[in-house]
């Protein structure tokens, strides 16, 4: 059974937030589809993954980011269809590589053993990439959109990098289209808008629409957005309400049983235990 929040078709899951059809033994996933025997990961069609962020079709991928169709690989980033790679970035169709350098199978295992031994001694092995390696300053990342993760002083204690980001004082010297003048009806919007620089006055930011975005919205009859994409992303995350990537003990208002949930006690919404919830909606 799982602690349910944004989920469907799950069994034997514990501590996760948004999973669909994850059948066996996956724990503490933040997002996953068809994930088996994995932990602390965001994945699709993956198995035996640990601390894998964005693993698609992977098996045995550990401490890695944005890996696709890879297996038995560790501490790697943006690799595709790779097997037995360690500390590699942006490799495709490779095996037995360390730091993007090709080795024989025997050389690979010997070198990986040496690296892991040193990492274990230093206390680094078994952890995801350290925060200071992030290419983005913390306050410019999506983390600040999550409740509880906008404490910048606390984030600095964990080694996250911060940079001064001055407020934009935009002096617009090119032709722009303010979002107030974007057509309300997508059917009244032609392709020339793709050549326009869009100005979101509310958030003081410039952006453009893309062809794929325009085609998608035409297909479904949706108007073009009026806000910069970072503002839209923040609003989307705020819709999750009080979910702050933690779990709380709550008491069912009907049967008084205790259970764990992602909704905090301060959340004004009524939270039932599963059995009482099903009785309420049937």
C-alpha positions as CSV (number, residue, x, y, z in Angstrom):
1,X,0.0,0.0,0.0
2,X,1.1,3.6,-0.5
3,X,0.7,7.0,1.0
4,X,-1.5,8.3,-1.7
5,X,-1.1,11.7,-3.5
6,X,-1.6,12.1,-7.2
7,X,-1.5,8.4,-7.9
8,X,-3.1,5.5,-9.8
9,X,-2.6,1.8,-10.3
10,X,0.0,1.3,-7.6
11,X,0.8,-1.6,-5.2
12,X,3.5,-2.0,-2.6
13,X,4.7,1.6,-2.8
14,X,5.8,3.7,0.2
15,X,6.3,7.4,0.4
16,X,5.7,8.7,-3.0
17,X,3.9,11.7,-4.6
18,X,3.0,11.3,-8.2
19,X,3.1,7.8,-9.7
20,X,1.1,6.0,-12.3
21,X,1.2,2.2,-12.6
22,X,4.2,1.4,-10.5
23,X,3.6,-2.2,-9.6
24,X,6.2,-3.6,-7.3
25,X,8.4,-2.4,-4.5
26,X,9.2,1.2,-5.5
27,X,9.7,3.6,-2.6
28,X,9.9,7.4,-2.1
29,X,9.4,8.2,-5.8
30,X,8.6,11.8,-6.5
31,X,7.3,10.9,-10.0
32,X,7.2,7.7,-11.8
33,X,5.4,5.5,-14.4
34,X,5.9,1.7,-14.6
35,X,8.8,1.8,-12.1
36,X,9.9,-1.4,-10.2
37,X,12.2,-1.8,-7.2
38,X,13.5,1.7,-7.2
39,X,14.0,4.3,-4.5
40,X,14.4,8.1,-4.4
41,X,14.0,8.5,-8.2
42,X,11.9,10.1,-10.9
43,X,11.6,7.6,-13.6
44,X,9.6,6.0,-16.4
45,X,9.9,2.3,-17.3
46,X,12.8,1.8,-14.9
47,X,13.9,-0.9,-12.6
48,X,16.5,-1.2,-9.8
49,X,17.3,2.5,-9.9
50,X,18.4,4.6,-6.9
51,X,18.7,8.4,-6.8
52,X,18.1,8.5,-10.5
53,X,16.6,11.8,-11.7
54,X,14.8,11.5,-15.0
55,X,15.6,7.8,-15.7
56,X,13.8,6.5,-18.8
57,X,13.9,2.8,-19.7
58,X,16.8,2.3,-17.4
59,X,18.0,-0.7,-15.3
60,X,20.5,-0.4,-12.4
61,X,21.2,3.3,-12.8
62,X,22.5,5.0,-9.6
63,X,23.1,8.6,-8.6
64,X,22.5,9.9,-12.2
65,X,20.5,12.5,-14.0
66,X,18.5,12.3,-17.3
67,X,19.6,8.9,-18.4
68,X,17.7,7.0,-21.2
69,X,17.9,3.3,-22.1
70,X,21.0,2.9,-19.9
71,X,21.9,0.1,-17.5
72,X,24.4,-0.6,-14.7
73,X,25.7,3.0,-14.7
74,X,26.6,5.5,-12.0
75,X,27.2,9.2,-11.5
76,X,26.5,10.0,-15.1
77,X,24.4,12.7,-16.8
78,X,22.5,12.9,-20.0
79,X,23.6,9.6,-21.5
80,X,21.6,7.4,-23.9
81,X,21.8,3.7,-24.6
82,X,24.9,3.2,-22.5
83,X,26.0,0.3,-20.3
84,X,28.6,0.3,-17.6
85,X,29.6,4.0,-17.6
86,X,30.8,5.9,-14.6
87,X,31.1,9.7,-14.2
88,X,30.2,10.3,-17.9
89,X,28.3,13.1,-19.6
90,X,26.4,13.1,-22.9
91,X,27.5,9.7,-24.1
92,X,25.5,7.7,-26.7
93,X,25.8,4.0,-27.4
94,X,28.9,3.5,-25.2
95,X,30.1,0.9,-22.7
96,X,32.9,0.7,-20.2
97,X,33.7,4.4,-20.1
98,X,34.9,6.5,-17.1
99,X,34.8,10.3,-17.3
100,X,34.0,9.9,-21.0
101,X,37.1,7.9,-21.8
102,X,36.9,4.4,-23.3
103,X,38.5,1.5,-21.4
104,X,38.6,-2.3,-21.9
105,X,36.2,-4.2,-19.6
106,X,39.0,-5.3,-17.3
107,X,40.4,-1.7,-17.1
108,X,37.0,-0.3,-16.4
109,X,36.2,-2.5,-13.4
110,X,39.6,-1.9,-11.9
111,X,39.4,1.9,-12.3
112,X,35.8,2.0,-11.0
113,X,36.8,0.0,-8.0
114,X,39.6,2.5,-7.2
115,X,37.3,5.5,-7.6
116,X,34.5,3.9,-5.5
117,X,37.0,3.0,-2.8
118,X,38.2,6.6,-2.6
119,X,34.7,7.9,-2.6
120,X,33.7,5.6,0.2
121,X,36.7,6.8,2.3
122,X,35.7,10.4,1.7
123,X,32.1,9.8,2.4
124,X,31.0,10.8,-1.1
125,X,29.8,7.5,-2.4
126,X,26.1,6.8,-2.1
127,X,25.0,10.4,-2.4
128,X,23.6,12.2,-5.4
129,X,25.7,14.9,-7.2
130,X,26.6,17.6,-4.6
131,X,24.7,20.9,-4.7
132,X,27.6,23.1,-5.7
133,X,27.8,21.3,-9.0
134,X,24.5,22.7,-10.1
135,X,24.9,25.1,-13.1
136,X,22.1,27.3,-11.8
137,X,22.0,29.4,-8.6
138,X,19.5,28.1,-6.1
139,X,17.2,31.1,-6.1
140,X,16.8,30.8,-9.9
141,X,15.8,27.1,-9.8
142,X,12.4,25.5,-9.5
143,X,13.1,24.5,-5.9
144,X,12.1,27.9,-4.6
145,X,8.6,27.1,-5.9
146,X,8.1,24.3,-3.3
147,X,6.8,25.2,0.1
148,X,9.5,24.8,2.7
149,X,12.3,25.1,0.1
150,X,12.3,28.8,-0.1
151,X,14.5,29.2,3.0
152,X,17.6,30.4,1.3
153,X,19.7,30.6,4.5
154,X,19.0,27.0,5.2
155,X,19.9,26.0,1.6
156,X,23.3,27.7,1.9
157,X,24.1,25.4,4.8
158,X,23.8,22.5,2.4
159,X,26.2,24.0,-0.1
160,X,23.8,25.4,-2.6
161,X,25.2,28.1,-4.8
162,X,23.7,31.6,-4.8
163,X,24.4,34.5,-7.1
164,X,23.1,38.0,-7.2
165,X,20.3,38.3,-9.8
166,X,19.5,42.0,-10.3
167,X,16.0,42.9,-11.2
168,X,15.5,43.6,-14.8
169,X,15.3,47.2,-15.8
170,X,14.2,46.6,-19.4
171,X,14.9,49.3,-21.9
172,X,13.0,48.0,-24.9
173,X,14.6,49.1,-28.1
174,X,13.0,46.5,-30.4
175,X,9.4,46.0,-31.4
176,X,7.6,43.9,-28.8
177,X,4.1,42.7,-28.3
178,X,2.7,43.2,-24.8
179,X,0.7,40.2,-23.5
180,X,-2.4,42.5,-23.1
181,X,-2.4,42.7,-26.9
182,X,-2.1,38.9,-27.6
183,X,-5.4,37.7,-29.2
184,X,-7.9,36.1,-26.9
185,X,-9.0,33.6,-29.6
186,X,-6.3,31.2,-30.9
187,X,-8.1,31.2,-34.2
188,X,-7.3,34.9,-34.6
189,X,-3.6,34.3,-34.1
190,X,-1.4,33.8,-37.2
191,X,2.1,32.6,-37.5
192,X,3.6,36.1,-37.5
193,X,3.3,36.1,-33.7
194,X,6.3,33.6,-33.7
195,X,8.5,36.5,-34.9
196,X,7.3,38.8,-32.1
197,X,9.1,39.4,-28.8
198,X,6.5,39.1,-26.1
199,X,6.6,41.3,-23.1
200,X,5.1,40.2,-19.8
201,X,4.6,43.5,-18.1
202,X,3.4,42.0,-14.8
203,X,6.6,40.0,-14.3
204,X,8.8,42.3,-16.2
205,X,10.1,39.5,-18.5
206,X,10.5,38.9,-22.2
207,X,9.8,35.6,-24.0
208,X,8.7,34.1,-27.3
209,X,6.1,31.6,-28.4
210,X,7.4,28.5,-30.2
211,X,5.9,26.8,-33.3
212,X,5.2,23.6,-31.5
213,X,3.4,25.5,-28.7
214,X,1.3,27.5,-31.2
215,X,0.4,24.3,-33.1
216,X,-0.6,22.5,-29.9
217,X,-2.9,25.3,-28.7
218,X,-4.5,25.6,-32.1
219,X,-5.2,21.8,-32.1
220,X,-7.0,22.0,-28.7
221,X,-8.5,25.5,-29.1
222,X,-6.4,27.0,-26.2
223,X,-5.4,30.6,-26.0
224,X,-1.8,31.6,-25.8
225,X,-0.4,32.2,-22.3
226,X,0.0,35.7,-21.1
227,X,2.7,35.2,-18.5
228,X,6.4,34.3,-18.7
229,X,6.9,30.5,-18.4
230,X,8.7,30.8,-15.0
231,X,5.6,32.5,-13.5
232,X,3.4,29.8,-15.1
233,X,5.6,27.0,-13.6
234,X,5.4,28.6,-10.2
235,X,1.6,28.8,-10.3
236,X,1.4,25.2,-11.4
237,X,3.5,24.1,-8.4
238,X,1.4,26.2,-6.0
239,X,-1.7,24.2,-7.1
240,X,-0.2,21.2,-5.2
241,X,-1.3,23.1,-2.1
242,X,0.4,22.2,1.1
243,X,2.3,19.3,-0.3
244,X,5.9,20.0,0.8
245,X,7.6,16.7,0.1
246,X,7.0,15.6,3.7
247,X,4.6,13.2,5.4
248,X,2.4,13.9,8.4
249,X,0.3,11.8,10.8
250,X,-3.4,12.7,10.5
251,X,-6.5,11.4,12.2
252,X,-9.5,10.4,10.1
253,X,-12.4,12.7,11.0
254,X,-14.9,9.8,10.7
255,X,-13.4,6.7,12.2
256,X,-10.6,8.4,14.2
257,X,-7.9,6.0,12.8
258,X,-4.4,7.4,12.3
259,X,-2.6,7.4,9.0
260,X,0.2,9.2,7.1
261,X,-0.4,11.6,4.4
262,X,1.3,14.3,2.3
263,X,-1.3,16.9,3.5
264,X,-0.1,18.8,6.6
265,X,-2.4,19.3,9.6
266,X,-2.5,23.0,8.7
267,X,-4.2,22.2,5.4
268,X,-7.8,23.2,5.7
269,X,-9.1,20.4,3.4
270,X,-10.7,17.4,5.0
271,X,-8.5,14.3,4.7
272,X,-10.0,10.9,5.2
273,X,-8.5,7.5,5.7
274,X,-8.8,5.4,2.5
275,X,-11.8,3.3,3.7
276,X,-13.8,6.3,4.8
277,X,-12.9,8.2,1.7
278,X,-14.2,5.4,-0.5
279,X,-17.4,5.2,1.5
280,X,-17.8,9.0,1.1
281,X,-17.5,9.1,-2.7
282,X,-19.4,5.9,-3.6
